[in-house]
Amino acid sequence: MPTLLGMTQQRTIDDLRAEIDQINRELLALISRRGEVVAQIGHAKSAEGRPNHYDPAREEQQLKELEKLNPGPFPTATVKTIFKEIFKASLALEESNDKKQLLVSRKVKSEDTVLDIDGVRIGGGEAPVIIAGPCSIESEEQMEQTAAFLQGKGVRILRGGAYKPRTSPYGFQGMGVDGLILGSRVAKEHGQLFVTEVMDTRDVDVVSEYADILQIGARNMHNFALLREVGRARRPVLLKRGLSATIEEWLYAAEYILSEGNNEVILCERGIRTYEKWTRNTLDLSAVALAKQETHLPVIVDVTHAAGRRDLLIPLAKAAIAVGADGIHVEVHPSPATALSDNEQQLDFAGYEKFLAGVGSLLQAPAVAATV
């Protein structure tokens, strides 16, 4: 049986614990109140045009005052550590309350954005689309052959570069306006949409005149002036992820376009640069799933640039569709061996037929819906 002394000690401990519980509740109320005041300070700073909320001088002043007021039993170093964590959490709260919700976010628009471009529907659980065509527009014969072949295979979106960003300034840079005219004409003759890359703010108007979809290439994803310009162009935009861009940077690039009033944006994962040598890039399938979850925009995958290898295109396309991609981007050329750019990775017509046989059944079913 417990002794009277033991019962007295137990009651004392219970009483002390009850007092601690009450102190915890009071501390929580005070911390919450502090957070409310911090949020008000954040709004006031923003109203004054002071977006940088961190004030190191103010933090140092508070720590010195707390050091003077510290009655113990905690040493000053412990008190400083505790309050630094409070300051850190308060700063995060101040900045988050001031942060504008991104237009690309599902928090702003929960339902999928479905693009309807002259009857071609992309996103929102529609059957995955195929975007196909040569890396570069090289000649009328090349484009006529490619468009006719792809039309026969049900491809509704024809790609072809009129302006080509090349690593070497001496590489083939594209046909320019002549390429735009040719690509647009051939696509229309075969009932297809025409997508091509725009590289310069000065070219947005002329490219918009001929292209149904404006492509922002990986090397231009961080070209913010260009992003704003295509946002004003009122043409659907295919935005490729940068070579070494984070997912956040990719989505912010899309935000530039949407912030100018253009909601017709297609995100394109095309592989990122890593230490891997056996493929041209590393296809980040997690980015596809995450982009579908975090944004309402359609997401497609460029398997050609992701792999840089023809033998990997079928499994990569299958994997992309499995994680919810709304389409596949693949390069097709009548004679890849003689292509003026990227001849190692483009499919010839027989190769595309094999590719289509490998993934065709997946293109008939609706795309995997995003989990929200």
C-alpha positions as a Markdown table, in Angstrom:
| # | Residue | x | y | z |
|---|---|---|---|---|
| 1 | Met | 0.0 | 0.0 | 0.0 |
| 2 | Pro | 1.3 | 3.5 | -0.8 |
| 3 | Thr | 2.4 | 5.5 | 2.3 |
| 4 | Leu | 0.9 | 8.8 | 3.4 |
| 5 | Leu | 4.1 | 10.5 | 2.4 |
| 6 | Gly | 4.0 | 8.9 | -1.1 |
| 7 | Met | 0.4 | 10.0 | -1.6 |
| 8 | Thr | 1.4 | 13.6 | -0.6 |
| 9 | Gln | 4.3 | 13.6 | -3.0 |
| 10 | Gln | 2.1 | 12.2 | -5.8 |
| 11 | Arg | -0.5 | 14.9 | -5.2 |
| 12 | Thr | 2.2 | 17.5 | -5.3 |
| 13 | Ile | 3.5 | 16.2 | -8.6 |
| 14 | Asp | 0.0 | 16.2 | -10.0 |
| 15 | Asp | -0.5 | 19.7 | -8.9 |
| 16 | Leu | 2.8 | 20.8 | -10.4 |
| 17 | Arg | 1.9 | 19.1 | -13.7 |
| 18 | Ala | -1.5 | 20.8 | -13.7 |
| 19 | Glu | 0.3 | 24.1 | -13.2 |
| 20 | Ile | 2.6 | 23.3 | -16.2 |
| 21 | Asp | -0.4 | 22.4 | -18.3 |
| 22 | Gln | -1.9 | 25.8 | -17.5 |
| 23 | Ile | 1.3 | 27.6 | -18.3 |
| 24 | Asn | 1.5 | 25.7 | -21.6 |
| 25 | Arg | -2.0 | 26.9 | -22.5 |
| 26 | Glu | -1.0 | 30.5 | -21.5 |
| 27 | Leu | 2.2 | 30.3 | -23.6 |
| 28 | Leu | 0.2 | 29.0 | -26.6 |
| 29 | Ala | -2.3 | 31.9 | -26.3 |
| 30 | Leu | 0.6 | 34.4 | -26.1 |
| 31 | Ile | 2.5 | 32.8 | -29.0 |
| 32 | Ser | -0.8 | 32.9 | -31.1 |
| 33 | Arg | -1.3 | 36.5 | -30.1 |
| 34 | Arg | 2.2 | 37.3 | -31.1 |
| 35 | Gly | 1.6 | 35.6 | -34.4 |
| 36 | Glu | -1.5 | 37.8 | -35.1 |
| 37 | Val | 0.5 | 40.9 | -34.4 |
| 38 | Val | 3.4 | 39.7 | -36.6 |
| 39 | Ala | 0.9 | 39.1 | -39.4 |
| 40 | Gln | -0.4 | 42.7 | -39.0 |
| 41 | Ile | 3.1 | 44.0 | -39.2 |
| 42 | Gly | 3.6 | 42.1 | -42.4 |
| 43 | His | 0.5 | 43.6 | -44.0 |
| 44 | Ala | 1.6 | 47.1 | -42.9 |
| 45 | Lys | 5.1 | 46.6 | -44.4 |
| 46 | Ser | 3.6 | 45.4 | -47.7 |
| 47 | Ala | 1.3 | 48.4 | -47.8 |
| 48 | Glu | 4.4 | 50.6 | -47.4 |
| 49 | Gly | 6.2 | 48.8 | -50.2 |
| 50 | Arg | 8.7 | 47.1 | -47.9 |
| 51 | Pro | 8.6 | 43.4 | -49.1 |
| 52 | Asn | 11.8 | 42.4 | -47.2 |
| 53 | His | 10.4 | 41.4 | -43.9 |
| 54 | Tyr | 13.6 | 40.3 | -42.1 |
| 55 | Asp | 15.0 | 43.0 | -39.9 |
| 56 | Pro | 18.3 | 41.7 | -38.3 |
| 57 | Ala | 18.8 | 44.9 | -36.2 |
| 58 | Arg | 15.3 | 44.5 | -34.7 |
| 59 | Glu | 16.0 | 40.9 | -33.9 |
| 60 | Glu | 19.3 | 41.7 | -32.2 |
| 61 | Gln | 17.7 | 44.4 | -30.2 |
| 62 | Gln | 15.0 | 42.0 | -28.9 |
| 63 | Leu | 17.6 | 39.4 | -28.0 |
| 64 | Lys | 19.7 | 41.9 | -26.0 |
| 65 | Glu | 16.6 | 43.0 | -24.1 |
| 66 | Leu | 15.6 | 39.4 | -23.3 |
| 67 | Glu | 19.2 | 38.8 | -22.1 |
| 68 | Lys | 18.9 | 41.6 | -19.6 |
| 69 | Leu | 15.5 | 40.6 | -18.4 |
| 70 | Asn | 16.2 | 36.8 | -18.1 |
| 71 | Pro | 15.6 | 35.9 | -14.4 |
| 72 | Gly | 16.7 | 32.2 | -14.8 |
| 73 | Pro | 16.7 | 29.3 | -14.3 |
| 74 | Phe | 17.3 | 28.9 | -18.0 |
| 75 | Pro | 20.7 | 30.2 | -19.1 |
| 76 | Thr | 20.8 | 33.1 | -21.6 |
| 77 | Ala | 22.0 | 30.9 | -24.5 |
| 78 | Thr | 18.9 | 28.7 | -24.0 |
| 79 | Val | 16.5 | 31.6 | -23.9 |
| 80 | Lys | 18.1 | 33.0 | -27.1 |
| 81 | Thr | 17.7 | 29.7 | -28.8 |
| 82 | Ile | 14.0 | 29.5 | -27.9 |
| 83 | Phe | 13.3 | 33.0 | -29.0 |
| 84 | Lys | 15.2 | 32.6 | -32.3 |
| 85 | Glu | 12.9 | 29.7 | -33.2 |
| 86 | Ile | 9.9 | 31.9 | -32.3 |
| 87 | Phe | 11.4 | 34.7 | -34.5 |
| 88 | Lys | 12.0 | 32.3 | -37.3 |
| 89 | Ala | 8.4 | 30.9 | -37.2 |
| 90 | Ser | 7.1 | 34.5 | -37.0 |
| 91 | Leu | 9.1 | 35.6 | -40.1 |
| 92 | Ala | 7.7 | 32.6 | -42.0 |
| 93 | Leu | 4.2 | 33.5 | -41.0 |
| 94 | Glu | 4.7 | 37.2 | -41.9 |
| 95 | Glu | 6.0 | 36.3 | -45.4 |
| 96 | Ser | 3.4 | 33.6 | -46.1 |
| 97 | Asn | 0.5 | 35.9 | -45.2 |
| 98 | Asp | 1.9 | 38.5 | -47.6 |
| 99 | Lys | 2.6 | 35.9 | -50.4 |
| 100 | Lys | 0.2 | 36.1 | -53.3 |
| 101 | Gln | -1.4 | 32.9 | -54.3 |
| 102 | Leu | -0.1 | 31.8 | -57.7 |
| 103 | Leu | -2.5 | 31.8 | -60.6 |
| 104 | Val | -1.1 | 28.4 | -61.7 |
| 105 | Ser | -2.0 | 26.9 | -58.3 |
| 106 | Arg | -5.0 | 24.6 | -57.7 |
| 107 | Lys | -5.7 | 26.7 | -54.6 |
| 108 | Val | -6.7 | 29.4 | -57.1 |
| 109 | Lys | -8.4 | 27.1 | -59.6 |
| 110 | Ser | -9.2 | 23.6 | -58.4 |
| 111 | Glu | -10.5 | 22.2 | -61.7 |
| 112 | Asp | -8.2 | 21.3 | -64.6 |
| 113 | Thr | -7.7 | 23.8 | -67.3 |
| 114 | Val | -8.7 | 22.2 | -70.6 |
| 115 | Leu | -7.3 | 23.9 | -73.7 |
| 116 | Asp | -9.5 | 23.7 | -76.8 |
| 117 | Ile | -7.5 | 24.9 | -79.8 |
| 118 | Asp | -9.6 | 24.6 | -82.9 |
| 119 | Gly | -11.1 | 21.4 | -81.7 |
| 120 | Val | -7.9 | 19.9 | -80.3 |
| 121 | Arg | -8.5 | 19.4 | -76.5 |
| 122 | Ile | -5.6 | 19.1 | -74.1 |
| 123 | Gly | -5.8 | 18.4 | -70.4 |
| 124 | Gly | -8.6 | 17.6 | -68.0 |
| 125 | Gly | -8.6 | 13.8 | -68.5 |
| 126 | Glu | -8.9 | 14.0 | -72.3 |
| 127 | Ala | -7.1 | 11.4 | -74.3 |
| 128 | Pro | -3.3 | 12.2 | -74.4 |
| 129 | Val | -2.3 | 14.2 | -77.5 |
| 130 | Ile | 0.7 | 13.6 | -79.7 |
| 131 | Ile | 2.8 | 16.6 | -80.8 |
| 132 | Ala | 5.2 | 15.4 | -83.5 |
| 133 | Gly | 7.4 | 16.7 | -86.3 |
| 134 | Pro | 11.0 | 17.5 | -87.1 |
| 135 | Cys | 13.4 | 19.3 | -84.9 |
| 136 | Ser | 14.0 | 21.9 | -87.6 |
| 137 | Ile | 12.0 | 23.0 | -90.6 |
| 138 | Glu | 14.5 | 22.4 | -93.5 |
| 139 | Ser | 12.6 | 22.3 | -96.8 |
| 140 | Glu | 9.2 | 22.2 | -98.3 |
| 141 | Glu | 9.6 | 18.5 | -99.3 |
| 142 | Gln | 10.6 | 17.6 | -95.8 |
| 143 | Met | 7.6 | 19.3 | -94.2 |
| 144 | Glu | 5.1 | 18.0 | -96.8 |
| 145 | Gln | 6.2 | 14.5 | -96.3 |
| 146 | Thr | 6.2 | 14.7 | -92.5 |
| 147 | Ala | 2.8 | 16.4 | -92.2 |
| 148 | Ala | 1.1 | 14.0 | -94.7 |
| 149 | Phe | 2.6 | 11.0 | -92.8 |
| 150 | Leu | 1.6 | 12.3 | -89.4 |
| 151 | Gln | -1.9 | 13.3 | -90.5 |
| 152 | Gly | -2.4 | 9.7 | -91.7 |
| 153 | Lys | -1.4 | 8.5 | -88.2 |
| 154 | Gly | -3.9 | 10.9 | -86.5 |
| 155 | Val | -1.5 | 13.5 | -85.3 |
| 156 | Arg | -3.3 | 16.8 | -84.9 |
| 157 | Ile | -0.4 | 19.0 | -83.8 |
| 158 | Leu | 2.7 | 19.5 | -86.1 |
| 159 | Arg | 5.9 | 20.8 | -84.6 |
| 160 | Gly | 8.9 | 22.3 | -86.4 |
| 161 | Gly | 11.5 | 24.8 | -85.5 |
| 162 | Ala | 11.9 | 27.9 | -87.6 |
| 163 | Tyr | 14.3 | 29.5 | -85.1 |
| 164 | Lys | 16.7 | 27.1 | -83.5 |
| 165 | Pro | 18.7 | 27.8 | -80.3 |
| 166 | Arg | 22.0 | 26.0 | -80.9 |
| 167 | Thr | 25.0 | 25.6 | -78.6 |
| 168 | Ser | 27.3 | 26.5 | -81.4 |
| 169 | Pro | 26.8 | 29.9 | -83.1 |
| 170 | Tyr | 27.8 | 28.1 | -86.3 |
| 171 | Gly | 25.1 | 25.4 | -86.2 |
| 172 | Phe | 22.0 | 25.6 | -88.3 |
| 173 | Gln | 19.9 | 28.4 | -86.8 |
| 174 | Gly | 16.7 | 27.7 | -88.7 |
| 175 | Met | 14.9 | 29.2 | -91.7 |
| 176 | Gly | 13.3 | 32.1 | -89.8 |
| 177 | Val | 10.2 | 33.7 | -91.3 |
| 178 | Asp | 10.4 | 31.4 | -94.4 |
| 179 | Gly | 10.2 | 28.5 | -92.0 |
| 180 | Leu | 7.2 | 30.0 | -90.2 |
| 181 | Ile | 5.3 | 30.5 | -93.5 |
| 182 | Leu | 6.1 | 27.0 | -94.6 |
| 183 | Gly | 5.3 | 25.3 | -91.4 |
| 184 | Ser | 2.0 | 27.2 | -91.0 |
| 185 | Arg | 0.9 | 26.5 | -94.6 |
| 186 | Val | 1.7 | 22.8 | -94.5 |
| 187 | Ala | -0.1 | 22.3 | -91.1 |
| 188 | Lys | -3.2 | 24.0 | -92.4 |
| 189 | Glu | -3.2 | 22.0 | -95.6 |
| 190 | His | -3.3 | 18.8 | -93.5 |
| 191 | Gly | -5.7 | 20.0 | -90.8 |
| 192 | Gln | -3.1 | 20.3 | -88.1 |
| 193 | Leu | -2.1 | 22.9 | -85.6 |
| 194 | Phe | 1.4 | 24.4 | -85.9 |
| 195 | Val | 3.6 | 24.8 | -82.9 |
| 196 | Thr | 7.1 | 26.4 | -83.1 |
| 197 | Glu | 9.6 | 28.0 | -80.8 |
| 198 | Val | 9.9 | 31.8 | -80.3 |
| 199 | Met | 13.2 | 32.9 | -79.0 |
| 200 | Asp | 13.2 | 36.7 | -79.0 |
| 201 | Thr | 10.7 | 39.3 | -77.8 |
| 202 | Arg | 11.1 | 41.0 | -81.2 |
| 203 | Asp | 9.8 | 37.9 | -82.9 |
| 204 | Val | 6.7 | 37.3 | -80.9 |
| 205 | Asp | 4.4 | 39.2 | -83.2 |
| 206 | Val | 5.5 | 37.5 | -86.4 |
| 207 | Val | 5.6 | 34.0 | -84.8 |
| 208 | Ser | 2.1 | 34.6 | -83.4 |
| 209 | Glu | 1.0 | 35.4 | -86.9 |
| 210 | Tyr | 1.8 | 32.0 | -88.2 |
| 211 | Ala | 1.9 | 29.6 | -85.2 |
| 212 | Asp | -1.2 | 28.2 | -83.4 |
| 213 | Ile | 0.9 | 27.5 | -80.3 |
| 214 | Leu | 4.0 | 29.4 | -79.2 |
| 215 | Gln | 6.8 | 27.2 | -77.7 |
| 216 | Ile | 9.2 | 28.6 | -75.1 |
| 217 | Gly | 12.3 | 26.4 | -75.2 |
| 218 | Ala | 14.2 | 25.1 | -72.2 |
| 219 | Arg | 17.0 | 27.7 | -72.7 |
| 220 | Asn | 14.5 | 30.5 | -72.6 |
| 221 | Met | 12.4 | 29.4 | -69.6 |
| 222 | His | 14.2 | 32.1 | -67.5 |
| 223 | Asn | 13.8 | 34.8 | -70.2 |
| 224 | Phe | 11.2 | 36.7 | -68.2 |
| 225 | Ala | 10.8 | 39.5 | -70.8 |
| 226 | Leu | 9.9 | 36.8 | -73.4 |
| 227 | Leu | 7.5 | 35.1 | -70.9 |
| 228 | Arg | 5.7 | 38.4 | -70.4 |
| 229 | Glu | 5.6 | 39.1 | -74.1 |
| 230 | Val | 4.0 | 35.7 | -75.0 |
| 231 | Gly | 1.6 | 36.3 | -72.1 |
| 232 | Arg | 0.3 | 39.3 | -74.0 |
| 233 | Ala | 0.2 | 37.6 | -77.3 |
| 234 | Arg | -3.0 | 35.7 | -76.6 |
| 235 | Arg | -1.8 | 32.5 | -78.2 |
| 236 | Pro | -1.5 | 29.1 | -76.4 |
| 237 | Val | 2.0 | 28.6 | -75.0 |
| 238 | Leu | 4.0 | 25.4 | -74.6 |
| 239 | Leu | 6.4 | 26.1 | -71.8 |
| 240 | Lys | 9.4 | 23.7 | -71.6 |
| 241 | Arg | 11.2 | 23.2 | -68.2 |
| 242 | Gly | 14.7 | 24.6 | -68.1 |
| 243 | Leu | 17.7 | 22.4 | -68.3 |
| 244 | Ser | 18.5 | 22.7 | -64.6 |
| 245 | Ala | 15.3 | 24.4 | -63.4 |
| 246 | Thr | 13.6 | 23.4 | -60.2 |
| 247 | Ile | 9.9 | 22.6 | -60.3 |
| 248 | Glu | 9.2 | 25.8 | -58.4 |
| 249 | Glu | 11.1 | 27.9 | -61.0 |
| 250 | Trp | 9.2 | 26.1 | -63.8 |
| 251 | Leu | 5.9 | 27.0 | -62.3 |
| 252 | Tyr | 7.0 | 30.6 | -61.6 |
| 253 | Ala | 7.9 | 30.9 | -65.3 |
| 254 | Ala | 4.3 | 29.8 | -66.1 |
| 255 | Glu | 3.1 | 32.4 | -63.6 |
| 256 | Tyr | 4.8 | 35.1 | -65.7 |
| 257 | Ile | 2.6 | 34.1 | -68.6 |
| 258 | Leu | -0.6 | 33.8 | -66.7 |
| 259 | Ser | 0.0 | 37.1 | -64.9 |
| 260 | Glu | -0.3 | 38.8 | -68.3 |
| 261 | Gly | -3.7 | 37.4 | -68.8 |
| 262 | Asn | -2.9 | 34.3 | -70.9 |
| 263 | Asn | -4.3 | 31.2 | -69.2 |
| 264 | Glu | -3.6 | 28.8 | -72.1 |
| 265 | Val | -0.3 | 27.4 | -70.9 |
| 266 | Ile | 0.9 | 23.8 | -71.4 |
| 267 | Leu | 3.7 | 22.7 | -69.2 |
| 268 | Cys | 6.3 | 20.5 | -70.8 |
| 269 | Glu | 8.8 | 18.3 | -68.9 |
| 270 | Arg | 11.7 | 17.5 | -71.2 |
| 271 | Gly | 14.3 | 16.1 | -68.8 |
| 272 | Ile | 16.8 | 18.0 | -66.7 |
| 273 | Arg | 20.6 | 18.0 | -66.8 |
| 274 | Thr | 22.2 | 15.7 | -64.2 |
| 275 | Tyr | 25.5 | 13.8 | -64.0 |
| 276 | Glu | 24.1 | 10.9 | -66.1 |
| 277 | Lys | 26.0 | 10.3 | -69.4 |
| 278 | Trp | 24.0 | 7.5 | -70.9 |
| 279 | Thr | 21.0 | 9.7 | -71.8 |
| 280 | Arg | 20.9 | 13.3 | -73.1 |
| 281 | Asn | 18.9 | 14.4 | -70.0 |
| 282 | Thr | 17.2 | 12.7 | -67.1 |
| 283 | Leu | 13.4 | 12.5 | -67.4 |
| 284 | Asp | 11.9 | 13.7 | -64.1 |
| 285 | Leu | 8.5 | 11.8 | -64.0 |
| 286 | Ser | 8.0 | 13.0 | -60.4 |
| 287 | Ala | 7.8 | 16.5 | -61.8 |
| 288 | Val | 4.9 | 15.5 | -64.1 |
| 289 | Ala | 2.9 | 14.0 | -61.2 |
| 290 | Leu | 3.7 | 16.9 | -58.9 |
| 291 | Ala | 2.8 | 19.5 | -61.5 |
| 292 | Lys | -0.5 | 17.8 | -62.2 |
| 293 | Gln | -1.2 | 17.8 | -58.4 |
| 294 | Glu | -0.1 | 21.4 | -57.7 |
| 295 | Thr | -1.3 | 23.1 | -60.8 |
| 296 | His | -4.5 | 23.1 | -63.0 |
| 297 | Leu | -2.4 | 23.3 | -66.2 |
| 298 | Pro | -2.0 | 20.5 | -68.7 |
| 299 | Val | 1.4 | 18.8 | -68.6 |
| 300 | Ile | 3.0 | 17.0 | -71.5 |
| 301 | Val | 6.4 | 15.1 | -71.8 |
| 302 | Asp | 9.0 | 15.6 | -74.5 |
| 303 | Val | 10.5 | 12.1 | -74.6 |
| 304 | Thr | 12.8 | 12.9 | -77.5 |
| 305 | His | 14.9 | 15.5 | -75.6 |
| 306 | Ala | 14.6 | 13.6 | -72.3 |
| 307 | Ala | 16.3 | 10.5 | -73.7 |
| 308 | Gly | 18.2 | 11.6 | -76.7 |
| 309 | Arg | 17.9 | 7.9 | -77.7 |
| 310 | Arg | 15.3 | 6.3 | -80.0 |
| 311 | Asp | 15.4 | 3.0 | -78.1 |
| 312 | Leu | 14.0 | 4.6 | -74.9 |
| 313 | Leu | 11.1 | 6.5 | -76.4 |
| 314 | Ile | 8.4 | 3.9 | -76.0 |
| 315 | Pro | 9.0 | 3.0 | -72.3 |
| 316 | Leu | 9.4 | 6.7 | -71.4 |
| 317 | Ala | 6.2 | 7.6 | -73.2 |
| 318 | Lys | 4.4 | 4.8 | -71.4 |
| 319 | Ala | 5.7 | 5.9 | -68.1 |
| 320 | Ala | 4.8 | 9.5 | -68.8 |
| 321 | Ile | 1.2 | 8.6 | -69.6 |
| 322 | Ala | 1.0 | 6.4 | -66.5 |
| 323 | Val | 1.9 | 9.3 | -64.2 |
| 324 | Gly | -0.8 | 11.5 | -65.8 |
| 325 | Ala | 0.8 | 13.3 | -68.7 |
| 326 | Asp | -1.7 | 14.9 | -71.0 |
| 327 | Gly | 0.4 | 14.4 | -74.1 |
| 328 | Ile | 3.7 | 13.3 | -75.6 |
| 329 | His | 6.1 | 15.4 | -77.6 |
| 330 | Val | 8.3 | 13.4 | -80.1 |
| 331 | Glu | 10.5 | 14.4 | -83.0 |
| 332 | Val | 9.8 | 12.8 | -86.4 |
| 333 | His | 11.8 | 13.3 | -89.6 |
| 334 | Pro | 11.7 | 11.7 | -93.1 |
| 335 | Ser | 15.4 | 11.1 | -93.0 |
| 336 | Pro | 17.0 | 11.7 | -89.6 |
| 337 | Ala | 20.5 | 10.8 | -90.9 |
| 338 | Thr | 20.5 | 13.9 | -93.1 |
| 339 | Ala | 18.7 | 16.2 | -90.6 |
| 340 | Leu | 20.4 | 19.5 | -90.0 |
| 341 | Ser | 19.9 | 19.3 | -86.2 |
| 342 | Asp | 19.4 | 16.5 | -83.6 |
| 343 | Asn | 19.7 | 13.8 | -86.2 |
| 344 | Glu | 20.7 | 11.2 | -83.6 |
| 345 | Gln | 17.4 | 11.3 | -81.7 |
| 346 | Gln | 14.6 | 11.9 | -84.3 |
| 347 | Leu | 12.4 | 9.0 | -85.5 |
| 348 | Asp | 12.0 | 8.2 | -89.1 |
| 349 | Phe | 8.5 | 7.2 | -90.4 |
| 350 | Ala | 9.1 | 3.5 | -89.7 |
| 351 | Gly | 10.4 | 4.3 | -86.2 |
| 352 | Tyr | 7.3 | 6.4 | -85.5 |
| 353 | Glu | 5.0 | 3.5 | -86.6 |
| 354 | Lys | 6.8 | 1.3 | -84.2 |
| 355 | Phe | 6.5 | 4.0 | -81.5 |
| 356 | Leu | 2.8 | 4.3 | -82.1 |
| 357 | Ala | 2.3 | 0.6 | -82.0 |
| 358 | Gly | 4.0 | 0.6 | -78.6 |
| 359 | Val | 2.0 | 3.4 | -77.0 |
| 360 | Gly | -1.1 | 3.6 | -79.2 |
| 361 | Ser | -3.4 | 1.7 | -76.9 |
| 362 | Leu | -2.6 | 4.2 | -74.1 |
| 363 | Leu | -3.5 | 7.1 | -76.3 |
| 364 | Gln | -7.1 | 5.8 | -76.7 |
| 365 | Ala | -7.9 | 5.9 | -72.9 |
| 366 | Pro | -8.4 | 9.1 | -70.9 |
| 367 | Ala | -5.3 | 10.5 | -69.3 |
| 368 | Val | -4.9 | 9.7 | -65.6 |
| 369 | Ala | -6.7 | 12.3 | -63.6 |
| 370 | Ala | -4.7 | 14.3 | -61.1 |
| 371 | Thr | -5.2 | 13.6 | -57.4 |
| 372 | Val | -6.2 | 16.7 | -55.7 |
